[in-house]
Amino acid sequence: MLSLLDLIQIVMLEAFRPFCETARKLKSEGHSAEHVISLLRAQGASQMATVFALKTESALPLAEADTLVLNSPDWADRLEATLVLRDNFFDAIEMDASCNAIDLDS
């Protein structure tokens, strides 16, 4: 039986297949990650699709692919909004965790 993580990766791979194919082709031609990011954005890839394609086709660690995309000139117009979204997301997770904390001393 497939895990939830396996299923998510399969769905993402299918959804982002055109971007992965573009990234694979560009990397095989020797293009830099920055050039791949630029062409993927021009092709209509989201930040998530771009990170996924870089990670999948360049064998980059997720954090490195994310940092490259987040800090690239091609995504500079979305940097602040992305950082705010991430901060809010992680704040909500922390708040939920603290509200649902189990008192082990009881």
DSSP file (Angstrom, degrees, kcal/mol; ACC not computed):
  #  RESIDUE AA STRUCTURE BP1 BP2  ACC     N-H-->O    O-->H-N    N-H-->O    O-->H-N    TCO  KAPPA ALPHA  PHI   PSI    X-CA   Y-CA   Z-CA
    1    1 A M              0   0    0      0, 0.0     2,-0.2     0, 0.0     0, 0.0   0.000 360.0 360.0 360.0 138.7    0.0    0.0    0.0
    2    2 A L        -     0   0    0      1,-0.1     2,-0.1     2,-0.0     0, 0.0  -0.524 360.0-124.7 -79.2 144.5    1.3    3.5   -0.9
    3    3 A S     >  -     0   0    0     -2,-0.2     4,-2.2     1,-0.1     5,-0.2  -0.377  26.8-107.3 -79.0 166.2    1.8    6.0    1.9
    4    4 A L  H  > S+     0   0    0      1,-0.2     4,-2.5     2,-0.2     5,-0.2   0.894 122.7  53.8 -59.9 -40.4    0.1    9.4    1.7
    5    5 A L  H  > S+     0   0    0      1,-0.2     4,-2.3     2,-0.2    -1,-0.2   0.897 107.5  50.3 -62.0 -41.1    3.5   11.0    0.9
    6    6 A D  H  > S+     0   0    0      2,-0.2     4,-2.2     1,-0.2    -2,-0.2   0.919 111.0  49.0 -62.0 -44.0    3.9    8.6   -2.0
    7    7 A L  H  X S+     0   0    0     -4,-2.2     4,-2.4     2,-0.2    -2,-0.2   0.902 110.1  50.8 -63.8 -41.6    0.5    9.5   -3.3
    8    8 A I  H  X S+     0   0    0     -4,-2.5     4,-2.7     1,-0.2     5,-0.2   0.925 110.4  49.5 -61.9 -44.1    1.2   13.2   -3.0
    9    9 A Q  H  X S+     0   0    0     -4,-2.3     4,-2.6     1,-0.2    -2,-0.2   0.894 110.5  50.3 -63.8 -39.2    4.4   12.8   -4.9
   10   10 A I  H  X S+     0   0    0     -4,-2.2     4,-2.0     2,-0.2    -1,-0.2   0.926 112.5  46.6 -63.7 -44.8    2.7   10.8   -7.7
   11   11 A V  H  X S+     0   0    0     -4,-2.4     4,-2.6     1,-0.2    -2,-0.2   0.921 114.4  47.4 -63.6 -44.1    0.0   13.5   -8.1
   12   12 A M  H  X S+     0   0    0     -4,-2.7     4,-2.8     1,-0.2    -2,-0.2   0.906 109.4  53.4 -65.2 -40.8    2.5   16.3   -8.1
   13   13 A L  H  < S+     0   0    0     -4,-2.6     4,-0.3    -5,-0.2    -1,-0.2   0.911 112.6  44.4 -60.6 -41.8    4.7   14.5  -10.6
   14   14 A E  H >< S+     0   0    0     -4,-2.0     3,-0.8     2,-0.2    -2,-0.2   0.925 115.5  47.0 -68.2 -44.0    1.7   14.1  -13.0
   15   15 A A  H 3< S+     0   0    0     -4,-2.6    -2,-0.2     1,-0.2    -1,-0.2   0.860 121.1  37.3 -65.7 -35.6    0.5   17.7  -12.4
   16   16 A F  T >X S+     0   0    0     -4,-2.8     4,-2.3    -5,-0.2     3,-0.6   0.272  81.3 116.0-101.7  11.0    4.0   19.1  -12.9
   17   17 A R  H <> S+     0   0    0     -3,-0.8     4,-2.7    -4,-0.3     5,-0.2   0.872  73.9  52.0 -50.1 -47.7    5.1   16.7  -15.7
   18   18 A P  H 3> S+     0   0    0      0, 0.0     4,-2.0     0, 0.0    -1,-0.2   0.890 112.4  46.5 -60.0 -36.5    5.5   19.4  -18.4
   19   19 A F  H <> S+     0   0    0     -3,-0.6     4,-2.6     2,-0.2    -2,-0.2   0.873 111.4  51.0 -72.9 -36.4    7.7   21.5  -16.1
   20   20 A C  H  X S+     0   0    0     -4,-2.3     4,-2.8     2,-0.2    -1,-0.2   0.905 109.7  50.8 -64.7 -41.0    9.8   18.5  -15.1
   21   21 A E  H  X S+     0   0    0     -4,-2.7     4,-2.3    -5,-0.2    -2,-0.2   0.910 111.1  48.0 -63.6 -41.9   10.3   17.7  -18.8
   22   22 A T  H  X S+     0   0    0     -4,-2.0     4,-2.7    -5,-0.2     5,-0.2   0.938 112.9  48.0 -62.5 -46.5   11.4   21.2  -19.5
   23   23 A A  H  X S+     0   0    0     -4,-2.6     4,-2.7     1,-0.2     5,-0.2   0.911 111.3  50.9 -61.4 -42.8   13.8   21.2  -16.6
   24   24 A R  H  X S+     0   0    0     -4,-2.8     4,-2.2     2,-0.2    -1,-0.2   0.926 112.3  46.6 -60.2 -46.0   15.2   17.8  -17.6
   25   25 A K  H  X S+     0   0    0     -4,-2.3     4,-1.3     2,-0.2    -2,-0.2   0.931 114.4  46.4 -62.8 -47.1   15.8   19.0  -21.2
   26   26 A L  H  <>S+     0   0    0     -4,-2.7     5,-2.4     1,-0.2     3,-0.2   0.905 112.8  49.1 -64.9 -41.8   17.4   22.3  -20.1
   27   27 A K  H ><5S+     0   0    0     -4,-2.7     3,-1.5     1,-0.2    -1,-0.2   0.894 108.7  53.5 -64.8 -38.5   19.7   20.6  -17.5
   28   28 A S  H 3<5S+     0   0    0     -4,-2.2    -1,-0.2     1,-0.3    -2,-0.2   0.781 106.1  54.2 -66.9 -25.2   20.8   18.0  -20.1
   29   29 A E  T 3<5S-     0   0    0     -4,-1.3    -1,-0.3    -3,-0.2    -2,-0.2   0.442 123.5-107.9 -86.0  -0.9   21.7   20.9  -22.3
   30   30 A G  T < 5 +     0   0    0     -3,-1.5    -3,-0.2     1,-0.2    -2,-0.1   0.628  62.8 157.3  88.5  13.9   23.9   22.4  -19.5
   31   31 A H      < -     0   0    0     -5,-2.4    -1,-0.2     1,-0.1    -2,-0.0  -0.403  43.3-109.2 -72.7 150.2   21.7   25.3  -18.6
   32   32 A S     >  -     0   0    0      1,-0.1     4,-2.2    -2,-0.1     5,-0.1  -0.283  24.9-110.8 -73.0 161.6   22.1   26.8  -15.1
   33   33 A A  H  > S+     0   0    0      1,-0.2     4,-2.8     2,-0.2     5,-0.2   0.892 119.8  56.4 -59.3 -39.5   19.4   26.5  -12.4
   34   34 A E  H  > S+     0   0    0      1,-0.2     4,-2.2     2,-0.2    -1,-0.2   0.889 107.4  47.7 -61.8 -39.3   18.7   30.2  -12.8
   35   35 A H  H  > S+     0   0    0      2,-0.2     4,-2.5     1,-0.2    -1,-0.2   0.898 111.1  51.2 -67.6 -40.3   18.0   29.8  -16.5
   36   36 A V  H  X S+     0   0    0     -4,-2.2     4,-2.6     2,-0.2     5,-0.2   0.937 110.0  49.8 -60.7 -46.8   15.8   26.8  -15.8
   37   37 A I  H  X S+     0   0    0     -4,-2.8     4,-2.3     1,-0.2    -2,-0.2   0.921 110.8  50.2 -57.8 -45.6   13.8   28.9  -13.2
   38   38 A S  H  X S+     0   0    0     -4,-2.2     4,-2.1     1,-0.2    -1,-0.2   0.924 113.2  44.2 -60.9 -46.6   13.4   31.7  -15.7
   39   39 A L  H  X S+     0   0    0     -4,-2.5     4,-1.6     2,-0.2    -1,-0.2   0.862 111.4  53.6 -70.6 -34.4   12.1   29.5  -18.5
   40   40 A L  H  X>S+     0   0    0     -4,-2.6     5,-2.7    -5,-0.2     4,-0.5   0.918 109.3  48.5 -65.2 -41.3    9.8   27.6  -16.2
   41   41 A R  H ><5S+     0   0    0     -4,-2.3     3,-1.4     1,-0.2    -2,-0.2   0.929 110.6  50.9 -63.3 -42.5    8.2   30.8  -14.9
   42   42 A A  H 3<5S+     0   0    0     -4,-2.1    -1,-0.2     1,-0.3    -2,-0.2   0.814 106.4  56.2 -62.7 -29.2    7.8   32.0  -18.6
   43   43 A Q  H 3<5S-     0   0    0     -4,-1.6    -1,-0.3    -5,-0.1    -2,-0.2   0.576 127.5-101.1 -78.5 -10.1    6.2   28.6  -19.3
   44   44 A G  T <<5 +     0   0    0     -3,-1.4    -3,-0.2    -4,-0.5    -2,-0.1   0.560  66.5 156.6 103.6  10.1    3.6   29.4  -16.5
   45   45 A A      < -     0   0    0     -5,-2.7    -1,-0.3    -6,-0.2     2,-0.1  -0.421  36.8-131.0 -69.8 142.4    5.0   27.2  -13.7
   46   46 A S     >  -     0   0    0     -2,-0.1     4,-2.4     1,-0.1     5,-0.2  -0.310  31.1-100.1 -77.7 172.1    4.1   28.2  -10.2
   47   47 A Q  H  > S+     0   0    0      2,-0.2     4,-2.7     1,-0.2     5,-0.2   0.929 126.3  50.3 -59.5 -43.5    6.8   28.5   -7.5
   48   48 A M  H  > S+     0   0    0      1,-0.2     4,-2.6     2,-0.2    -1,-0.2   0.917 110.7  48.0 -62.5 -43.8    5.8   25.1   -6.2
   49   49 A A  H  > S+     0   0    0      2,-0.2     4,-2.6     1,-0.2    -1,-0.2   0.888 112.2  50.3 -63.9 -38.4    6.0   23.5   -9.7
   50   50 A T  H  X S+     0   0    0     -4,-2.4     4,-2.5     2,-0.2    -2,-0.2   0.927 111.8  46.5 -66.1 -45.8    9.4   25.2  -10.2
   51   51 A V  H  X S+     0   0    0     -4,-2.7     4,-2.8     2,-0.2     5,-0.2   0.932 113.7  49.4 -60.6 -46.0   10.8   23.9   -6.9
   52   52 A F  H  X S+     0   0    0     -4,-2.6     4,-2.9    -5,-0.2     5,-0.2   0.919 111.5  48.3 -60.8 -45.4    9.4   20.4   -7.6
   53   53 A A  H  X S+     0   0    0     -4,-2.6     4,-2.8     2,-0.2     5,-0.3   0.914 113.6  47.0 -63.8 -43.2   10.9   20.4  -11.2
   54   54 A L  H  X S+     0   0    0     -4,-2.5     4,-2.2     2,-0.2     6,-0.8   0.941 115.2  45.9 -62.5 -46.6   14.3   21.5   -9.9
   55   55 A K  H  X S+     0   0    0     -4,-2.8     4,-0.8    -5,-0.2     5,-0.2   0.928 118.7  41.9 -61.6 -45.7   14.3   19.0   -7.1
   56   56 A T  H  < S+     0   0    0     -4,-2.9    -2,-0.2    -5,-0.2    -1,-0.2   0.911 124.4  32.7 -70.1 -44.6   13.2   16.2   -9.3
   57   57 A E  H  < S+     0   0    0     -4,-2.8    -2,-0.2    -5,-0.2    -1,-0.2   0.648 125.9  38.8 -94.3 -15.7   15.3   16.8  -12.3
   58   58 A S  H  < S-     0   0    0     -4,-2.2    -3,-0.2    -5,-0.3    -1,-0.2   0.432  97.6-127.9-110.6  -2.0   18.4   18.3  -10.7
   59   59 A A     <  +     0   0    0     -4,-0.8    -4,-0.2    -5,-0.2    -3,-0.1   0.812  54.2 156.8  57.4  31.2   18.5   16.0   -7.7
   60   60 A L        -     0   0    0     -6,-0.8    -1,-0.2    -5,-0.2    -2,-0.1  -0.580  50.7-102.1 -81.3 148.4   18.8   19.1   -5.5
   61   61 A P     >  -     0   0    0      0, 0.0     4,-2.5     0, 0.0     5,-0.2  -0.405  34.8-113.5 -62.5 150.0   17.7   18.8   -1.9
   62   62 A L  H  > S+     0   0    0      1,-0.2     4,-2.7     2,-0.2     5,-0.2   0.901 115.6  52.0 -53.8 -46.4   14.2   20.4   -1.4
   63   63 A A  H  > S+     0   0    0      1,-0.2     4,-2.3     2,-0.2    -1,-0.2   0.882 110.9  47.7 -61.8 -38.9   15.6   23.2    0.8
   64   64 A E  H  > S+     0   0    0     -3,-0.2     4,-2.4     2,-0.2    -1,-0.2   0.921 112.4  47.7 -69.3 -43.6   18.2   24.2   -1.8
   65   65 A A  H  X S+     0   0    0     -4,-2.5     4,-2.2     1,-0.2    -2,-0.2   0.918 113.1  49.8 -61.8 -42.8   15.7   24.1   -4.7
   66   66 A D  H  X S+     0   0    0     -4,-2.7     4,-3.0    -5,-0.2     5,-0.2   0.917 110.6  49.2 -61.8 -44.7   13.3   26.2   -2.7
   67   67 A T  H  X S+     0   0    0     -4,-2.3     4,-2.2     1,-0.2    -1,-0.2   0.907 110.2  51.4 -63.1 -42.3   16.0   28.8   -1.8
   68   68 A L  H  < S+     0   0    0     -4,-2.4     4,-0.3     2,-0.2    -1,-0.2   0.927 116.0  40.5 -60.4 -45.3   17.1   29.0   -5.4
   69   69 A V  H >< S+     0   0    0     -4,-2.2     3,-1.3     1,-0.2     6,-0.3   0.951 114.9  50.6 -68.8 -49.2   13.5   29.7   -6.6
   70   70 A L  H 3< S+     0   0    0     -4,-3.0    -1,-0.2     1,-0.3    -2,-0.2   0.859 118.3  38.2 -58.0 -38.5   12.5   32.0   -3.7
   71   71 A N  T 3< S+     0   0    0     -4,-2.2    -1,-0.3    -5,-0.2    -2,-0.2   0.309  89.8 116.9 -99.0   8.1   15.6   34.2   -4.2
   72   72 A S  S X  S-     0   0    0     -3,-1.3     3,-1.2    -4,-0.3     4,-0.3  -0.457  72.9-123.5 -76.3 149.4   15.7   34.2   -7.9
   73   73 A P  G >  S+     0   0    0      0, 0.0     3,-1.0     0, 0.0     4,-0.3   0.825 110.6  62.7 -57.7 -31.2   15.3   37.4   -9.9
   74   74 A D  G 3  S+     0   0    0      1,-0.2     3,-0.1     2,-0.1    -5,-0.1   0.732 111.4  35.6 -70.1 -21.2   12.4   35.8  -11.7
   75   75 A W  G X> S+     0   0    0     -3,-1.2     3,-1.9    -6,-0.3     4,-0.6   0.225  83.2 108.9-112.9  12.4   10.4   35.4   -8.5
   76   76 A A  G X4 S+     0   0    0     -3,-1.0     3,-0.9    -4,-0.3     4,-0.5   0.824  72.7  62.8 -58.6 -32.3   11.5   38.6   -6.8
   77   77 A D  G 34 S+     0   0    0     -4,-0.3    -1,-0.3     1,-0.2     4,-0.2   0.657 110.4  39.0 -68.5 -14.3    8.1   40.1   -7.3
   78   78 A R  G <> S+     0   0    0     -3,-1.9     4,-2.5    -8,-0.1    -1,-0.2   0.393  87.5  98.3-112.7  -0.7    6.6   37.4   -5.1
   79   79 A L  H <X S+     0   0    0     -3,-0.9     4,-2.5    -4,-0.6     5,-0.2   0.939  85.8  42.6 -57.9 -54.1    9.3   37.2   -2.4
   80   80 A E  H  > S+     0   0    0     -4,-0.5     4,-2.4     1,-0.2    -1,-0.2   0.920 116.0  48.2 -61.7 -45.1    7.7   39.3    0.2
   81   81 A A  H  > S+     0   0    0      1,-0.2     4,-2.4     2,-0.2    -1,-0.2   0.885 112.2  50.0 -63.6 -38.1    4.2   37.8   -0.2
   82   82 A T  H  X S+     0   0    0     -4,-2.5     4,-2.5     2,-0.2    -1,-0.2   0.915 110.7  48.9 -66.3 -42.8    5.7   34.3   -0.1
   83   83 A L  H  X S+     0   0    0     -4,-2.5     4,-2.6    -5,-0.2    -2,-0.2   0.897 112.1  48.7 -64.8 -40.3    7.6   35.0    3.1
   84   84 A V  H  X S+     0   0    0     -4,-2.4     4,-2.7     2,-0.2     5,-0.2   0.932 111.4  50.2 -63.9 -45.4    4.5   36.5    4.7
   85   85 A L  H  X S+     0   0    0     -4,-2.4     4,-2.4     1,-0.2    -2,-0.2   0.923 112.3  46.9 -58.7 -45.5    2.4   33.5    3.7
   86   86 A R  H  X S+     0   0    0     -4,-2.5     4,-2.8     2,-0.2     5,-0.3   0.919 111.6  50.6 -64.6 -43.2    5.0   31.1    5.1
   87   87 A D  H  X S+     0   0    0     -4,-2.6     4,-2.5     1,-0.2    -2,-0.2   0.935 112.7  46.7 -59.7 -46.0    5.2   33.0    8.4
   88   88 A N  H  X S+     0   0    0     -4,-2.7     4,-2.2     2,-0.2    -1,-0.2   0.894 112.1  51.3 -62.9 -40.4    1.5   33.0    8.8
   89   89 A F  H  X S+     0   0    0     -4,-2.4     4,-2.0    -5,-0.2    -2,-0.2   0.946 113.5  42.8 -61.9 -49.9    1.3   29.3    8.0
   90   90 A F  H  X S+     0   0    0     -4,-2.8     4,-2.4     1,-0.2    -2,-0.2   0.848 112.1  54.5 -70.1 -32.7    3.9   28.4   10.5
   91   91 A D  H  X S+     0   0    0     -4,-2.5     4,-2.6    -5,-0.3    -1,-0.2   0.913 108.6  49.8 -62.7 -41.3    2.4   30.7   13.1
   92   92 A A  H  X S+     0   0    0     -4,-2.2     4,-2.6     2,-0.2    -2,-0.2   0.892 110.5  49.6 -65.1 -39.7   -0.9   29.0   12.6
   93   93 A I  H  X S+     0   0    0     -4,-2.0     4,-2.5     2,-0.2    -1,-0.2   0.933 112.7  46.9 -64.2 -44.9    0.7   25.6   13.1
   94   94 A E  H  X S+     0   0    0     -4,-2.4     4,-2.3     2,-0.2    -2,-0.2   0.903 112.7  49.8 -63.3 -41.1    2.5   26.7   16.2
   95   95 A M  H  X S+     0   0    0     -4,-2.6     4,-2.3     2,-0.2    -2,-0.2   0.922 112.0  47.8 -63.9 -43.9   -0.7   28.2   17.6
   96   96 A D  H  X S+     0   0    0     -4,-2.6     4,-1.7     1,-0.2    -2,-0.2   0.901 111.7  50.7 -63.5 -40.3   -2.7   25.1   16.9
   97   97 A A  H  < S+     0   0    0     -4,-2.5    -1,-0.2     1,-0.2    -2,-0.2   0.895 112.2  46.1 -65.5 -39.4    0.0   22.9   18.5
   98   98 A S  H >< S+     0   0    0     -4,-2.3     3,-0.7     1,-0.2    -1,-0.2   0.857 113.0  50.0 -73.6 -33.2    0.0   25.1   21.6
   99   99 A C  H 3< S+     0   0    0     -4,-2.3    -1,-0.2     1,-0.2    -2,-0.2   0.798 116.9  41.3 -71.9 -28.2   -3.8   25.1   21.9
  100  100 A N  T 3< S+     0   0    0     -4,-1.7    -1,-0.2    -5,-0.2    -2,-0.2   0.195  83.9 136.9-105.4  15.3   -4.0   21.3   21.5
  101  101 A A    <   -     0   0    0     -3,-0.7     2,-0.5     1,-0.1    -3,-0.1  -0.338  52.4-128.0 -64.7 142.7   -1.0   20.5   23.7
  102  102 A I        -     0   0    0     -2,-0.0     2,-1.1     1,-0.0    -1,-0.1  -0.799  11.1-133.3 -95.0 130.4   -1.6   17.6   26.1
  103  103 A D    >   -     0   0    0     -2,-0.5     3,-1.0     1,-0.2    -1,-0.0  -0.727  22.4-176.0 -84.0 102.4   -0.9   18.2   29.7
  104  104 A L  T 3  S+     0   0    0     -2,-1.1    -1,-0.2     1,-0.2    -2,-0.0   0.622  75.7  67.1 -76.6 -12.2    1.2   15.1   30.6
  105  105 A D  T 3         0   0    0      1,-0.2    -1,-0.2    -3,-0.1    -2,-0.1   0.582 360.0 360.0 -83.3  -9.4    1.3   16.1   34.3
  106  106 A S    <         0   0    0     -3,-1.0    -1,-0.2     0, 0.0    -2,-0.1   0.475 360.0 360.0 -78.4 360.0   -2.4   15.6   34.8
